[in-house]
């Protein structure tokens, strides 16, 4: 009893992801990227991430909401099966004679056929809601997976060893105009975006109890963690090569201070 009272008194605010706070964090990240890199396309990717957060919140609400039409149809079928049996039994004319056995057999066969048909219909309707919601979740996770690959593509050419244009470029070499400090911030922004992609995907797992949906979300998190680990290694190498330059600009840059403030999701 005391345990039940204790659980009832606990604030469960932080046991579930809040789409509004994820959206606020994503929007703030978009503004930070635009302020730091106004001429880079990473800000457009961040804008798509904000849109993906809004879409995920709407879809998660729809997935968590029961389909009342389908559930009413299932309930009607389940109620109709015993009603059909009672009606058929009452309709039997229990007369003595050779025809009685034949009538009973025919009635039982008809009842069993109807029960099997109605049961199959109820089972089909039960899986319809699950399959529709599962498809919506999987398609949404595929969109987030594509967004994670796009983030990876944006940092792909940010080679820490080529920040100072070491070595000869070719005609097709990407332009390298960012300083070591700016490349480091670029890596950080990509890592934050990947983390938010995983959080957005978790909204679908939170709204659904489907094991297959949870498996797809786990695959998304594995992909995000793998890409983030690769970016972290590049950032570590960058700090090893240009530590003094990065720490000097970090301490001298007035724009770096506001980015250390806590976000609404912290």
C-alpha positions as a Markdown table, in Angstrom:
| # | Residue | x | y | z |
|---|---|---|---|---|
| 1 | Unk | 0.0 | 0.0 | 0.0 |
| 2 | Unk | 2.8 | 2.4 | 0.9 |
| 3 | Unk | 4.6 | 1.5 | -2.3 |
| 4 | Unk | 1.4 | 2.3 | -4.3 |
| 5 | Unk | 1.1 | 5.7 | -2.6 |
| 6 | Unk | 4.8 | 6.4 | -3.3 |
| 7 | Unk | 4.5 | 5.6 | -7.0 |
| 8 | Unk | 1.4 | 7.7 | -7.3 |
| 9 | Unk | 3.2 | 10.7 | -5.8 |
| 10 | Unk | 6.3 | 10.4 | -8.0 |
| 11 | Unk | 6.6 | 12.9 | -10.8 |
| 12 | Unk | 6.9 | 10.9 | -14.1 |
| 13 | Unk | 7.7 | 13.9 | -16.2 |
| 14 | Unk | 11.1 | 12.5 | -17.2 |
| 15 | Unk | 10.1 | 8.9 | -17.9 |
| 16 | Unk | 8.9 | 9.8 | -21.4 |
| 17 | Unk | 10.3 | 11.9 | -24.3 |
| 18 | Unk | 8.5 | 15.1 | -24.8 |
| 19 | Unk | 8.1 | 16.0 | -28.5 |
| 20 | Unk | 7.8 | 19.7 | -27.6 |
| 21 | Unk | 11.2 | 19.8 | -25.8 |
| 22 | Unk | 12.8 | 17.8 | -28.6 |
| 23 | Unk | 11.4 | 20.4 | -31.1 |
| 24 | Unk | 12.7 | 23.3 | -29.0 |
| 25 | Unk | 16.2 | 21.8 | -28.9 |
| 26 | Unk | 16.2 | 21.1 | -32.6 |
| 27 | Unk | 15.0 | 24.6 | -33.4 |
| 28 | Unk | 17.7 | 26.1 | -31.2 |
| 29 | Unk | 20.4 | 23.9 | -32.9 |
| 30 | Unk | 19.1 | 25.2 | -36.3 |
| 31 | Unk | 19.6 | 28.8 | -35.2 |
| 32 | Unk | 23.1 | 28.1 | -33.8 |
| 33 | Unk | 24.1 | 26.5 | -37.1 |
| 34 | Unk | 22.8 | 29.4 | -39.1 |
| 35 | Unk | 24.5 | 31.9 | -36.8 |
| 36 | Unk | 27.8 | 30.1 | -37.1 |
| 37 | Unk | 27.6 | 29.0 | -40.7 |
| 38 | Unk | 25.2 | 31.2 | -42.5 |
| 39 | Unk | 26.5 | 30.2 | -46.0 |
| 40 | Unk | 26.6 | 26.4 | -45.4 |
| 41 | Unk | 23.9 | 23.9 | -46.3 |
| 42 | Unk | 24.0 | 22.3 | -42.9 |
| 43 | Unk | 21.5 | 24.9 | -41.8 |
| 44 | Unk | 19.0 | 23.6 | -44.4 |
| 45 | Unk | 19.5 | 20.0 | -43.1 |
| 46 | Unk | 18.8 | 21.3 | -39.6 |
| 47 | Unk | 15.6 | 22.9 | -40.9 |
| 48 | Unk | 14.6 | 19.5 | -42.3 |
| 49 | Unk | 15.3 | 18.0 | -38.9 |
| 50 | Unk | 12.9 | 20.5 | -37.3 |
| 51 | Unk | 10.3 | 19.6 | -39.8 |
| 52 | Unk | 10.9 | 15.9 | -39.1 |
| 53 | Unk | 10.4 | 16.6 | -35.4 |
| 54 | Unk | 7.0 | 18.1 | -36.1 |
| 55 | Unk | 6.0 | 15.2 | -38.4 |
| 56 | Unk | 7.1 | 12.7 | -35.8 |
| 57 | Unk | 5.1 | 14.3 | -33.0 |
| 58 | Unk | 1.9 | 14.2 | -35.2 |
| 59 | Unk | 2.5 | 10.7 | -36.4 |
| 60 | Unk | 3.3 | 9.4 | -32.9 |
| 61 | Unk | 0.0 | 10.9 | -31.6 |
| 62 | Unk | -1.8 | 9.1 | -34.4 |
| 63 | Unk | -0.1 | 5.8 | -33.7 |
| 64 | Unk | -0.8 | 5.9 | -30.0 |
| 65 | Unk | -4.5 | 6.7 | -30.6 |
| 66 | Unk | -6.6 | 3.5 | -31.0 |
| 67 | Unk | -8.6 | 3.0 | -34.2 |
| 68 | Unk | -12.1 | 3.1 | -32.7 |
| 69 | Unk | -13.9 | 2.1 | -35.9 |
| 70 | Unk | -11.8 | -1.1 | -36.3 |
| 71 | Unk | -12.1 | -1.9 | -32.6 |
| 72 | Unk | -15.9 | -1.4 | -32.7 |
| 73 | Unk | -16.1 | -3.8 | -35.6 |
| 74 | Unk | -14.0 | -6.4 | -33.7 |
| 75 | Unk | -16.3 | -6.0 | -30.7 |
| 76 | Unk | -19.4 | -6.4 | -32.8 |
| 77 | Unk | -18.0 | -9.6 | -34.3 |
| 78 | Unk | -17.0 | -11.1 | -30.9 |
| 79 | Unk | -20.5 | -10.3 | -29.6 |
| 80 | Unk | -22.1 | -11.7 | -32.7 |
| 81 | Unk | -20.5 | -15.1 | -32.5 |
| 82 | Unk | -22.2 | -16.3 | -29.2 |
| 83 | Unk | -25.4 | -14.5 | -30.3 |
| 84 | Unk | -25.3 | -16.6 | -33.6 |
| 85 | Unk | -24.8 | -19.8 | -31.6 |
| 86 | Unk | -27.8 | -19.0 | -29.3 |
| 87 | Unk | -30.0 | -18.2 | -32.3 |
| 88 | Unk | -29.1 | -21.4 | -34.1 |
| 89 | Unk | -29.7 | -23.5 | -31.0 |
| 90 | Unk | -33.1 | -21.9 | -30.4 |
| 91 | Unk | -34.0 | -22.5 | -34.0 |
| 92 | Unk | -33.5 | -26.3 | -33.7 |
| 93 | Unk | -36.7 | -28.3 | -33.7 |
| 94 | Unk | -35.9 | -31.2 | -31.4 |
| 95 | Unk | -38.3 | -33.6 | -32.9 |
| 96 | Unk | -38.2 | -37.4 | -32.5 |
| 97 | Unk | -37.5 | -39.1 | -35.8 |
| 98 | Unk | -34.8 | -39.7 | -38.5 |
| 99 | Unk | -34.8 | -36.1 | -39.6 |
| 100 | Unk | -33.8 | -34.8 | -36.2 |
| 101 | Unk | -30.3 | -36.0 | -36.4 |
| 102 | Unk | -29.8 | -34.7 | -39.9 |
| 103 | Unk | -31.2 | -31.3 | -38.9 |
| 104 | Unk | -28.8 | -31.1 | -35.9 |
| 105 | Unk | -25.8 | -32.0 | -38.0 |
| 106 | Unk | -26.6 | -29.4 | -40.7 |
| 107 | Unk | -27.2 | -26.8 | -38.0 |
| 108 | Unk | -23.9 | -27.6 | -36.2 |
| 109 | Unk | -22.0 | -27.5 | -39.5 |
| 110 | Unk | -23.5 | -24.1 | -40.4 |
| 111 | Unk | -22.8 | -22.8 | -36.9 |
| 112 | Unk | -19.2 | -24.0 | -37.0 |
| 113 | Unk | -18.7 | -22.4 | -40.5 |
| 114 | Unk | -20.1 | -19.1 | -39.4 |
| 115 | Unk | -18.0 | -19.1 | -36.2 |
| 116 | Unk | -14.8 | -19.9 | -38.2 |
| 117 | Unk | -15.6 | -17.1 | -40.7 |
| 118 | Unk | -16.4 | -14.5 | -38.0 |
| 119 | Unk | -13.3 | -15.5 | -36.0 |
| 120 | Unk | -11.1 | -15.1 | -39.1 |
| 121 | Unk | -12.7 | -11.7 | -39.8 |
| 122 | Unk | -12.0 | -10.6 | -36.2 |
| 123 | Unk | -8.4 | -11.8 | -36.4 |
| 124 | Unk | -7.9 | -10.0 | -39.7 |
| 125 | Unk | -9.3 | -6.7 | -38.4 |
| 126 | Unk | -7.1 | -7.1 | -35.3 |
| 127 | Unk | -4.0 | -7.2 | -37.4 |
| 128 | Unk | -5.1 | -4.4 | -39.8 |
| 129 | Unk | -4.5 | -1.7 | -37.2 |
| 130 | Unk | -1.2 | -3.2 | -36.1 |
| 131 | Unk | 0.1 | -3.5 | -39.7 |
| 132 | Unk | -1.0 | 0.0 | -40.7 |
| 133 | Unk | 0.8 | 1.5 | -37.7 |
| 134 | Unk | 3.8 | -0.6 | -38.2 |
| 135 | Unk | 4.1 | 0.5 | -41.8 |
| 136 | Unk | 3.8 | 4.2 | -40.8 |
| 137 | Unk | 6.6 | 3.7 | -38.2 |
| 138 | Unk | 8.9 | 1.9 | -40.6 |
| 139 | Unk | 8.5 | 4.4 | -43.4 |
| 140 | Unk | 9.1 | 7.3 | -40.9 |
| 141 | Unk | 12.2 | 5.6 | -39.6 |
| 142 | Unk | 13.5 | 5.2 | -43.1 |
| 143 | Unk | 13.2 | 8.9 | -43.6 |
| 144 | Unk | 15.2 | 9.5 | -40.4 |
| 145 | Unk | 17.8 | 7.0 | -41.6 |
| 146 | Unk | 18.2 | 8.9 | -44.9 |
| 147 | Unk | 18.6 | 12.1 | -42.9 |
| 148 | Unk | 21.4 | 10.6 | -40.8 |
| 149 | Unk | 23.2 | 9.6 | -44.0 |
| 150 | Unk | 22.8 | 13.2 | -45.3 |
| 151 | Unk | 24.4 | 14.5 | -42.1 |
| 152 | Unk | 27.2 | 12.1 | -42.7 |
| 153 | Unk | 27.7 | 13.3 | -46.2 |
| 154 | Unk | 28.0 | 16.9 | -45.1 |
| 155 | Unk | 31.0 | 16.2 | -42.9 |
| 156 | Unk | 32.5 | 13.6 | -45.2 |
| 157 | Unk | 34.9 | 16.0 | -46.9 |
| 158 | Unk | 35.9 | 17.8 | -43.6 |
| 159 | Unk | 39.2 | 16.0 | -43.3 |
| 160 | Unk | 41.1 | 17.1 | -40.2 |
| 161 | Unk | 44.4 | 16.5 | -41.8 |
| 162 | Unk | 43.6 | 18.9 | -44.7 |
| 163 | Unk | 42.3 | 21.8 | -42.7 |
| 164 | Unk | 45.4 | 23.8 | -43.5 |
| 165 | Unk | 45.3 | 22.7 | -47.1 |
| 166 | Unk | 48.2 | 20.3 | -46.6 |
| 167 | Unk | 49.1 | 18.6 | -49.9 |
| 168 | Unk | 48.3 | 19.4 | -53.4 |
| 169 | Unk | 44.6 | 19.7 | -54.5 |
| 170 | Unk | 43.1 | 18.5 | -57.7 |
| 171 | Unk | 40.6 | 20.2 | -59.9 |
| 172 | Unk | 37.8 | 18.3 | -58.2 |
| 173 | Unk | 39.0 | 18.8 | -54.6 |
| 174 | Unk | 36.5 | 20.4 | -52.2 |
| 175 | Unk | 37.1 | 23.9 | -51.1 |
| 176 | Unk | 38.6 | 24.2 | -47.6 |
| 177 | Unk | 37.9 | 27.6 | -46.1 |
| 178 | Unk | 37.0 | 26.7 | -42.5 |
| 179 | Unk | 39.5 | 27.1 | -39.7 |
| 180 | Unk | 40.3 | 24.3 | -37.3 |
| 181 | Unk | 37.9 | 25.8 | -34.7 |
| 182 | Unk | 35.1 | 26.1 | -37.3 |
| 183 | Unk | 35.6 | 22.5 | -38.4 |
| 184 | Unk | 35.5 | 21.4 | -34.8 |
| 185 | Unk | 32.2 | 23.2 | -34.3 |
| 186 | Unk | 30.9 | 21.7 | -37.6 |
| 187 | Unk | 31.7 | 18.2 | -36.2 |
| 188 | Unk | 29.9 | 19.1 | -32.9 |
| 189 | Unk | 26.8 | 20.3 | -34.8 |
| 190 | Unk | 26.7 | 17.1 | -36.9 |
| 191 | Unk | 27.0 | 15.0 | -33.7 |
| 192 | Unk | 24.1 | 16.9 | -32.1 |
| 193 | Unk | 21.9 | 16.4 | -35.1 |
| 194 | Unk | 22.6 | 12.7 | -35.1 |
| 195 | Unk | 21.7 | 12.5 | -31.5 |
| 196 | Unk | 18.4 | 14.3 | -32.1 |
| 197 | Unk | 17.6 | 12.0 | -35.0 |
| 198 | Unk | 17.9 | 9.0 | -32.6 |
| 199 | Unk | 15.6 | 10.8 | -30.1 |
| 200 | Unk | 13.0 | 11.5 | -32.8 |
| 201 | Unk | 13.1 | 7.9 | -33.8 |
| 202 | Unk | 12.5 | 6.9 | -30.2 |
| 203 | Unk | 9.2 | 8.8 | -30.3 |
| 204 | Unk | 7.8 | 6.1 | -32.6 |
| 205 | Unk | 9.0 | 3.3 | -30.3 |
| 206 | Unk | 7.4 | 5.2 | -27.4 |
| 207 | Unk | 4.1 | 5.4 | -29.2 |
| 208 | Unk | 4.1 | 1.8 | -30.3 |
| 209 | Unk | 4.4 | -1.5 | -28.5 |
| 210 | Unk | 5.2 | -3.4 | -31.7 |
| 211 | Unk | 8.4 | -5.4 | -31.3 |
| 212 | Unk | 9.3 | -5.0 | -35.0 |
| 213 | Unk | 9.0 | -1.2 | -34.6 |
| 214 | Unk | 11.3 | -1.3 | -31.6 |
| 215 | Unk | 13.8 | -3.4 | -33.7 |
| 216 | Unk | 13.8 | -0.8 | -36.5 |
| 217 | Unk | 14.4 | 2.0 | -34.0 |
| 218 | Unk | 17.3 | 0.0 | -32.5 |
| 219 | Unk | 18.8 | -0.3 | -36.0 |
| 220 | Unk | 18.5 | 3.5 | -36.5 |
| 221 | Unk | 20.3 | 4.1 | -33.2 |
| 222 | Unk | 23.0 | 1.7 | -34.2 |
| 223 | Unk | 23.5 | 3.6 | -37.5 |
| 224 | Unk | 23.5 | 7.0 | -35.7 |
| 225 | Unk | 26.0 | 5.8 | -33.0 |
| 226 | Unk | 28.3 | 4.4 | -35.7 |
| 227 | Unk | 28.3 | 7.7 | -37.7 |
| 228 | Unk | 28.7 | 9.7 | -34.5 |
| 229 | Unk | 31.6 | 7.6 | -33.4 |
| 230 | Unk | 33.4 | 8.3 | -36.7 |
| 231 | Unk | 32.8 | 12.0 | -36.3 |
| 232 | Unk | 34.1 | 11.9 | -32.8 |
| 233 | Unk | 37.3 | 10.2 | -33.9 |
| 234 | Unk | 37.8 | 12.9 | -36.6 |
| 235 | Unk | 37.2 | 15.6 | -34.0 |
| 236 | Unk | 39.7 | 14.1 | -31.6 |
| 237 | Unk | 42.3 | 14.0 | -34.4 |
| 238 | Unk | 41.5 | 17.6 | -35.2 |
| 239 | Unk | 42.1 | 18.6 | -31.6 |
| 240 | Unk | 45.3 | 16.7 | -31.5 |
| 241 | Unk | 46.7 | 18.4 | -34.6 |
| 242 | Unk | 45.4 | 22.0 | -33.9 |
| 243 | Unk | 44.8 | 22.0 | -30.1 |
| 244 | Unk | 46.4 | 25.4 | -29.5 |
| 245 | Unk | 44.5 | 27.1 | -32.3 |
| 246 | Unk | 41.2 | 25.6 | -31.3 |
| 247 | Unk | 41.5 | 26.4 | -27.6 |
| 248 | Unk | 42.7 | 29.9 | -28.5 |
| 249 | Unk | 39.7 | 30.7 | -30.7 |
| 250 | Unk | 37.4 | 28.9 | -28.2 |
| 251 | Unk | 38.5 | 31.2 | -25.4 |
| 252 | Unk | 38.5 | 34.4 | -27.6 |
| 253 | Unk | 35.2 | 33.8 | -29.4 |
| 254 | Unk | 32.3 | 35.6 | -27.7 |
| 255 | Unk | 29.8 | 33.7 | -29.8 |
| 256 | Unk | 30.9 | 30.4 | -28.3 |
| 257 | Unk | 29.7 | 31.2 | -24.8 |
| 258 | Unk | 25.9 | 31.2 | -25.4 |
| 259 | Unk | 26.1 | 27.7 | -26.9 |
| 260 | Unk | 27.1 | 26.3 | -23.5 |
| 261 | Unk | 23.7 | 27.2 | -22.0 |
| 262 | Unk | 21.4 | 24.4 | -21.2 |
| 263 | Unk | 18.8 | 23.6 | -23.8 |
| 264 | Unk | 15.1 | 22.9 | -22.9 |
| 265 | Unk | 15.8 | 19.2 | -23.3 |
| 266 | Unk | 18.7 | 19.1 | -20.8 |
